[in-house]
Amino acid sequence: MNPVTLLPFIVLIGAMFLMTRSAKRKQQAAAQMRDDLQPGTGVRTIGGIYATVKEVNEETVLLDAGPGVELLFAKNAIGAVLGDDEYNRIVHGIEHDLKTDEAVVPDDASSLTETDEPSDDASAASDDKPIDLGKKDVADKPAGETEAAEVKAEEEPKKTDGESDAK
């Protein structure tokens, strides 16, 4: 047999081997993570519930999801083990790693444009005048234009469903 005809089969078998090998590694890492669960650890289930591990058994995990809420899950239902900082940030909204030396990005853009001294341009731009966007209401049109549009509309016969625009 010609080696060129065997080459696609060899490449296909090699690709399948590499894919199964990486999938096995991910499964082993997930199993190791679940086996290393300790009480007090923050976790996220595959359903998206954030809770603290209360008790670990052979096949199950007892989670504390809040005051008086205890949930029993299979170990396979634990999607991720979270670090203390990440768990507190997500569940309690507590930020531990804020550094005062770094620049803080403001929540809105208003602080980016503020100056210490108000200028004449800034006070003129802040006036509450309506902006004309070019659209005019019927009430804004001169009387002659409104009447001409109404007369033109009355002259054209109304089309029925069966008539077309083409003549």
Secondary structure, 3 states (H helix, E strand, C coil): CCHHHHHHHHHHHHHHHHHHHHHHHHHHHHHHHHHCCCCCCEEEECCCCEEEEEEECCCEEEEEEECCEEEEEEHHHEEEEECHHHHHHHHHCCCCCCCCCCCCCCCCCHHHHCCCCCCHHHHHHCCCCCCCCCCCCHHHCCHHHHHHHHHHHHHCCCCCCCCCCCC
